[in-house]
Every structure is written in structure tokens, then in C-alpha cells.
Amino acid sequence: MSANGFGAGRIVLPEIDSTNAEGFRRAASLPGPTWILAGLQTAGRGRRARPWSSPFGNFYGTLVLKPAEPPETVALRSFAAALALRDACVALTGLPGAFQLKWPNDVLLNGGKLAGILLESAGLGQANPVLCIGIGVNLIAAPDPSLVEPGATPPVSLLAETGLRVTPEAFLDALAPAYELWEEAFFTHGFAPLRAEWLAHAARLGEVITARTGQQTREGVFETIDEQGNLILRMAEARVAIPAAEVFF
């Protein structure tokens, strides 16, 4: 167990509707941080409630936490999760140059989307806060590219790109300690070390990207992320901080 008392437990289930949903159902009875891992999800979700393709053999996991910080601080754990995902992938493959981080919460392998993160919370700042950090990783299969949004980063799988077959349990064996190290850094030093490491592996940093928020589309140079995790986009007319958007290359 680390200095901040993290020491996450683990629950493995053969099948569930959604690991995040199960996390909320079990949260009150959990003694501390806990990973929930499912062999299959029947109702997995991505960002904006999009269905998440869930074939058997891919990774479907949720880390359930009960954080005491304000909501804006809690949300920064998406960067801890992204860094831990990248670290786990590098440890398993030995290919540090193959993995990059796409703002706000994707992990890329050879330029394609390998993994996504979905943070959902309830009661933050109240007596019984719950944060579910949902993680999906295409270990053996990726969704059909025709099923993703036009212009979105094409999905890839670890198996197809590297030839490496990793079980969900083995992936969690690498991911759980990697996340604990970043949680420890966040607990001890705040967001600064996470921000620096995330930027060191950021996809398309310094290049022109497109950020879409609802009906608004902005194009500019991806300059950095700020101390709140916002995307900083340098446009012709202004430098804009964007707290949430879909990013396209």
C-alpha cells in the first residue's frame, strides 16, 4: 500500500452491463479503491453515451474511488488514467515510441485509437462521493472503422498492431500498479508532474487540430494544456482554453 493508503482491491466478473454502472452499484459497500474487471459488457458506454463495442477478450475495467477533492480536481484523474494506460502498454510491449496520448482521454497506438477513458461521478463535494474511471482497451479486436464518427481517429487493436496477445487480467496486472504510481504523484505533488509527463507524450502537440464542441468547430495550433487540463488552442484571432471537446486531426 502506498503512502496515501491507496492499495486498490479487485473484483472480476464474467459479464456485466457496464463496469462503471456496477461501480456505482457497489460503491457504498467497497472498503476502499477497487478495480472492477468484466469479461464482457452488454451495455458499455463511451463519451456522450455512445455505445462501446465490447467483444470478449478486450479490456473492460473501472476503478472506483471515493475522492474528497473538489470536482475540478477530481476530473484531473483522467490524465492519471491516461498516463497509467500508456505506462502499462509500454511495459507489456517494450515499444515506448508507439504510444501517444490524445486529448482529452484517449491512448493511441501507431496513430490509431487503442483505448478510451470515461469518468463518471456522483455526489462530489458531498458526504458520499463516488468516481468511476472506466477504461476500455482494444486488446484483441477493434471496432469496424465504418462504425466510428467520420473524421475520427481509426480504432486499432494491440494484437493486430504488435502481434502481442494479452489477457484482460494480465493487462490489469500492469495497469493497476501504474495507476497507483500516478495517483501517488497526484496526491503528493498535484497536477504539475502529470501535466508535464502527459505533454511529453501528447499527440499532435504544436500542430493544427480541430476541436468540436456541440455545434462549434475551432481550428488552430494545439499549443499545450493548462493547469486545469484545458486544451489551449492558438487560433488566428485568439488563444482559447477549451475545457471539453472532440478533437480531430
Summary of the structure (lengths in Angstrom):
residues: 249
radius of gyration: 17.3
end to end distance: 40.4
largest distance: 52.5
contacts: 806
relative contact order: 0.16
helix: 31%
strand: 33%
